Amino acid sequence: MPQPIVAIVGRPNVGKSTLFNKLVGERRAIVEDEPGTTRDRLYGEAEWRGREFTIVDTAGILPGEENDATASMAEIVRATRAQAQLAIDEADAILFLVDVKEGITAADEEVAELLRQTSKPVIIGANKADSLERAQNAVEFWNLGLSEPIAISAYHGTGTGDLLDALYEALPPFEEDPEAEYALKVAIVGRPNVGKSSLLNRLFGTERVVVSDIPGTTRDTIDTVVEFNGEKILLIDTAGIRRRGRIDQGIEKYSVLRALRAIERADVALLVVDATEGVTSQDAHVAGMILDAYKGIAVLVNKWDALEKDAETFDQWNRHVRSALHFIPYAPLLFISAKTGQRVEKVLELALQINGERNTRISTSKINTILREAVRAHPPSSIHKGAHLRIFYATQAQAAPPVFLFFSNAPEEIHFSYKRYLENRIREEYPFVGTPIILVFKSREE
């Protein structure tokens, strides 16, 4: 079952990003720290009492503008209200953060008005309660008419256990995946106006989805079931993710929740990019979301028919995509035209192939043969406590996505470049087309 989504909403400067970082356990609201894959991180995984959930920092989705000293209160209220409305639409539960130092403001009232009209569970976190006196001031927020305010300090972590207990009780009950009957679940994601709905119509064979040249036509996720090669496939079409700086504050930037939910539901995500515009930073952002969810991925370069081509066009485009999306080198590329149908017949075939790769299992003997040959050709260079770093053996712990466990005398000393080297050696034998693989290093005691 896809993880429930929890959105943190509230007006600017109440501590939403601080709470986000506290709940996910690290400073992930700013950037991803892995070398070579820097990208925005607006969401993360959290766990409480054995229940995992995805948490979204809405403050991060409205960068800079909400703290603009020249912004009027009316603009702040409008942007905050827009965030809250989309949280109501897309999240399973909402953490409404307020500031006990400042008390109830007009923006708080606007958000509360929307939240009172929803059936979604709302938990109020009365933040900045860094003293007993401030904690006692949290009772003021009973006047919002939502739920019992819980006094917390996101900075110090006090009260967050009580907040998470309330959230745990509010999350929807765990159920078996209602979509388990499908052989494959495919999310079609990308920026607005790249042709996602046109592609869906081609795959489905009818005008199932309204197609328009106006960006943002698809406002909600739309599911379609098709049969292909005797398999029942669920296609999930999503609202586009607009490029930053060209949209109203709050509303469309927060629509990444729709893509995030679709990606969480899917086995394979089809990232559609526009051949007339090239790969943009927002395309890379969506690709990063797919990678973070460890889903299969294919990159579909749409509107291929609209380009004037010569003998170099294909190679130039291939280099362009590989450079822009360098952190997913395993993703296959398919150059299509949803308008003319060019190569569209290969899309579902490719998605099924990727799903098969995701479910591949390698025997322990084979993975250890790969490990021995890799170490023989290029031993790890670090020295741990006077002894050479050693990797004893490896095994595949799970599939979909494939996870490999490596046992070492000093797992913390293994450099990321050597991990990448081992991944490449595995892929030489088993390409895992369109599939991220996870390498975990532990000590023998672990």
N, C-alpha and C positions, 0 to 999 in steps of 0.2 A: 504494500500500500504506500502511495506517495506520502512523504512526511507532511504533517500539517504546517501551515505557514502562519507565523506570528509577525504582525507589523507593529513597529513602535511609531506612534504618531504624537503630535504635540506642536506647539508653537516654537519658534526659534529660541535657542539658548536655554532650553530647559534641561539639557544633558542627554539628549537621545543617543548621540554617538558614543558618549561615555558609557551609558548603560549597555549599548550594543557590544562594545568591546569587552565589558565585564562579563556579559552573558556568554559570549563565544570564547572567552578565555584568552584573548590576545588582541593586539591592536590591528584588527583587520578592516576597520572602517575606512582606512586611508588607501593603502596599496597592498598588492600581493608582493611578498618578499622574495620569492624564488627568482634566482638570476635568469634574465632573459625573457621573463613573462610578466613584466610589470603591467598591471591593469587595475582599473577601479574595482573595489570590493564593497558592495553595498548590502551583502547578505552573508550569512554564515550559519554553521550548524551548531546547535546547542542541545544539551541533554540534561534532564532533571528527573530523578527517581526512575531511571531506566527508560524514559520516554524521550525520543529524539524529535526535534522539530527544526524547521528553517526559520531564522529570524531575519527581518529586513529592517534596515536603518533608513527611514524615510528622509532623515536629515541629509544623509549622504547623497540621496537622489536629487536634492535641490542644492547643489554646491554653490557657495558664494552668495547667491542672490538673497537668501533669507537673512543673512547677516549684514546686508548692505545698509550702511548708516543712513543713506539717502532715501531708502524705501519708506513709503508712507505706511501707517498702521493699516489702512484699508487694503494695501497690496499684501501685507503680511497675513492679514486675516483671510484674504481670498486664497493665497497659496496654501495656507495651513488647512483651510476647509477642503480644498481640492485633494490634498493628500489624504485627509481623513475619509473623504467619500470613496476614494479608490481602495483604501484599506478595508472599508466596509464591504466593497464589492468583491475583493480578491482574497482577503486573509481569512483564516479560520478563527483567529482570536486576535484581539487588539490590546496592546499595552499603551494606555493613554498617560503620557508623562506630563506632569505639571510641576510648578516651582513653588515650594512653600515660602520662599523668601519674598516673592512678589505677590502671592495670593492669586485669586481668580481674576483673569483679564478678559478683554473682549474676545480675543482669539480663542481662549479656553472655552468661553461660552458658545462660540460658533461651532467648535468641534463637538462639544457636549450635546448641542442641539441635534446634530446629525447622528451621534451615537445612540441617543435615546430612542431613535426611530428604527434601530436595527435589532435583529434577533441574534447578532453575533455577540459572543461574550466579550465584555470589556473589563479590563483590570486597570485601576487607577494607581499609578506610582507617584506619590508625592515626594519629589526629588529635592535634594539639597537639605535634607533633614539632618544636618551635621551636629546638632545639639538637641538636648531634651526639650528645650523651649520650642525649637523649630519643629520637632517631631509632633509636639502637641498642637501646633498650628495646622497640621494636616486635616484636622476635623472640619476645617472650613470647606473642604472640597466635597463633603457630603451634600452641599447645596447644589452640586451639579446634577444630582439625581440619577446617578449611574450605579455605583457600587461603593463598597467601603474603601476609602483611600488608605493605601499602605505606605507608611512613612519609610523612605529609603534614602541612602546616600550612594548614588551610582559610583562616585569617585572612591569612597572608602569601602564600598561593598556591604555596608550595614543595611539590613532589612531586605536584601535581595532574595534571601532564602524564603521569606514569607511571601514575597512577590511571586516567586517561581512555584511555591506551593499552590497559590491561588490560580496561577496559569495552568498548572498540571490538572487541577480539578475542572478547569474550563475547556480543555482541549477535547475535541470529538473523540469518542471511544474508538479504540483500535479495531479495525475490521479486516477481514481478508480482502485482497484486491478484487473489486467488482469487475475489473477489466481483464482478469486472468484468462478468460476464455479466448482472447485474441492471440494469434500466433506472433503478432508483432504490433507494437504501438509506435507510430511515427509522428513526430512533431515537425511542422513546417514553420520555421522561424526566420526572422530577418527584419530589416528596416521596412518602413512603409513604401509602397509603390515599387517594390522590386519584382512583383509578380507572383506572390504566394497564392493568392486566391485563384489566379489564372492557372497556375500549376495544379491546384487541387481540382479545378474543373476538368482539366485534361486527364488527370488520373481517374477521376470519377466518371467521366464521359458525358456529363450533363452540366448545365449551368446551375449547379447546386448553390454556389455562393455568388452574391452580387459582386461583379468586377467593375472597378471604377479607377480612373486615373487620379482621383482625389486622394492624397495620402491620408491614411487613418480610417478608410471606409469600414474595415473590419474592426468593430469595437470590442467584440467578445470572442472567446475561443469557440470554434465550431468543430464538432466531431462528425466524421463521415466514415462509414465502414465499406470497404471494398474487398472483393475476393480476387486473389492473384495466385496463379499456379496452385490452386486448390487450398490456399491459406487465407484465413480471415484476418484482414489488416485494419487497424483503427488509425485513421488519419486525423491529426489534430492541427487545425489551422488557427493561427494566432493573430491578434492585433499587432501591427507593425510597431517597431521601436524607433521613434523619431530621432533625428540627429540633434545634438545639443546646440543651444543657441538660436534655434529657429522656431521655438515653440513657447507657449505660455508657461509661466512658472508652475511647477508642481504636477500638472495634469498628465501630460504625455510622458514626462520623464519617469513618472511613477508606474507607467504601463509596463515596465520591465517585469513587474510581478506576474503579468499574464504569460509572458514568455517563460519565466522561471517556473510557474506552475505547469505549463505544458511540457517543459523539458523534464521536470520531475516525474511526470506521468509516463514519459516515453521511454522506449528502449533505444531508439535511434532518432537523432535530430537532423533534419535537412536544413542547412544554412543556405538560404537563397541570397545571392548577391547580384548586383546590377552590372552587366558588362559595359553599359554606356557610362558608368560613373567610376568603376574600379572599386577595390576593397577599401572601405573607410574605417576610421577608428571605431565607429559604432558597430560595424560588422565584426571587428576584432573583439569588442566587448561581449557581443552575443556568443561568439566562439568560446570566449573565456568562461561564460556561464555554463556552456555545454561541457567543457573540460572539467570544471569544478564539480559538476554533477556526475562525472564519470560515465557519460552516455556515449553511445556510438555516434559518429558524425560523418556526414558527407557534405562537401561544398558544391552547390549547384550554381554555376555561373549562367544566369538567365539573360534573355534578350541577346543571345549570341547572333541571331539573325540581323540585328540592327547595326552590327559593326562591319565596316569595310575591312576586308582581310587581305593579307598577302602571305607569302610563305613563312614569314616570321611571326605572325600574329599569335598562333597557338603557343609557341615557345615563350614569347614575351609575356603572355598572360599567365602561363604556368609559373614563370619566375616571379611575377608580380604577386600572385596569390601566395606562393610559398614564402616569400619574404614578409608579406603583411601578416600572415598567420603562421609564423615560424614555430610557435609553441605547440602546434598540432601537425607535425610533418607526416603523420600516419593517415591523415584524412584524404580520401580519394576526391578528385575533382571530376565534375561532369559538366560539360558545356552544352546547354540546352536552350530551347526556345519554347516557352509555354504557349506563345502565340501561334506558332506554326506546327508545334508538336515535335520538333527536332529533338531526337534522343530522349524524349520523355518516357518512352517505353522501357528505357533502361533504369529509371529511377527506383521503382519498387524492387526490381531484381537486385540492384546495388544495396538497397536497404536490408533485404533479406540476407544477402551475403555478409554484411556487417554484423547483423544480429547473430549469424552463425559463428563469426569470429569471436564475438563477445562471450559466447558460450563454450569456446574451445577449452579443453583441459589437456594439460601436458603431464605425462607420467613423471613421478619423482625421479626415476632412473634417467629419463631423458633430460630433465631440467638440470640434474647434477652432471650429466655429461657435458652439457653446454657450459655450465659453471666451471668445470675443471679445465676445459679447453680455453675458456676466456681468461682464467687466472694464469694458465701456463703461458699464454701469448702476451699477457699484460698484467703482472701481479700488482696488487694494491701497494702503493709506495709508503704509506704511513707506518710509523713505528709506535707501538703502544707499550709504555712501561718497560722499555728495553727490548721488547719482543716484536717481531714483525706482525703486522695486522693480518689476520687470517679469516677467511670465510670457509666454514666447515662444510656446510651443505645447504640445500634449498629444497623447497617444496611448493606446490601450488595450493593455496589455502581455499580459494573459491574461484568461481567463474562469474561473468556478468555483473561487474567487470572482473577481469582476471587479476587476482592478487597473488603475489609470490612472496614467500617468507624466506629470508636469508639469515642464517645463524653465524655469528662472528664472535671473536674474542673481544672486539671493541667496536660495536656497531656505530657508536656516536662519532668515531674517527673517520668513517668512510665518507669521502668527499662526494659532493653532488655530481661532479664530472665522472667519477667512477661508477656511480649509480646509473648515469646516462649511458656509459659504455656497456654495462651489463644489460641494460634494456635493449640497446642496439644489437647486441649479440643474440639475445632471445629472438628479436624480430627478424634476424637473418634466417633463422630456422622456421619461425612461426610469425608471419608478417603482422597478424592481428590488424587487418585492414580496417581503418575507420574506428579503431578501438583503443582507448587509453588502457595502459596496464600499470598496476601499482606494485612497487617494490618496497617491502617492509623489512628492515634490518633489526634483528634482536640478538641478545646474548643467549647462550645455551640455557642459562637459568630462567630466562623469560619464556 
